[in-house]
């Protein structure tokens, strides 16, 4: 499994996310990896939109051998933080 994540872990990002007063990731299960369909549902967008965000490197995925694409929780948090600071 290839991991495109930086050395910052989920706990550190969760602490930063909650520490900024942005709030919790409500509606997102407490897991480390999510399918594209789950991320699309969380953001209320289509799976195609999530694939475009991945293509444009707005979200960093992890790809498994059989081509299944997973999105790490840390990537979702980073995306939310970027969106809030824009």
N, C-alpha and C positions, 0 to 999 in steps of 0.2 A: 504494500500500500504506500503510495507516495503522499507525503504531507507537505503542503505549501505554506504552512503556518510559520510564523516567526517563533522566537524562543519564548514569547509571552504566553503563559498558560491561561486556561479557562478561569481559574480562581483569581488571578491578578486582574484579568479583564472584567470579571464580574464585580470585583471590588471597586475598580475604577468606574465602571458603569453605574453602580449604585452610589458610589461616593460623589459623583457629579450631580446628584439630585435629579437624574433623569428618570429614575424609577427602575423597577424590575422589568424583566422581559415577560410581562404577563401574557399568558396564552401560549407560551413556548414551553413544552415539557422539559423537565430537568434531565436532559441527556446531552451527550457530547456531539453526536452526529445526527443529521436530518436529511431526509430525501428531498429532492427538488420540490415535489408536490407539497411536502409539509412546510417548506420555506415559503412557497407561493401562497399557501393558505394563511400563514402567519402574517405576511405582508399584504394580503388581499389583492394579489396580482396573479397573472397567469404563469404557468410553468415556463412558457416561452419567454416571459419577461425575466424570470430568474436565470434562464439560460443566456439571455442577452447580457445580464449583469455579470455573469461568469465570463462570458466572451470578452467583455470590456474591462475585466479585472476589477470590478467593483466588489465582488465576493470571491473569495479563494476556496475552491472545492478540493476535495480529496477524491481521487478516482481509484476504484478497485480494479482488479485484474479483468473481470468480466464486463467492464465498462459502466458499472453502476456508479453514479455520481453522488457523493455525499457532501453536505455542507457542514463544517464544524461550527459549533456554538460560538467559538471565538470569532469566526468570520462574520457571523450575524451581528455580534456585539460591535465589532469594528465598523461594520457598515452603518449601524444605528448611530454610533458616535460621530462618524464622518457626516452623516446626514444632519445631525443636530448642530454641528459646528459650521455648516455651510450657510 
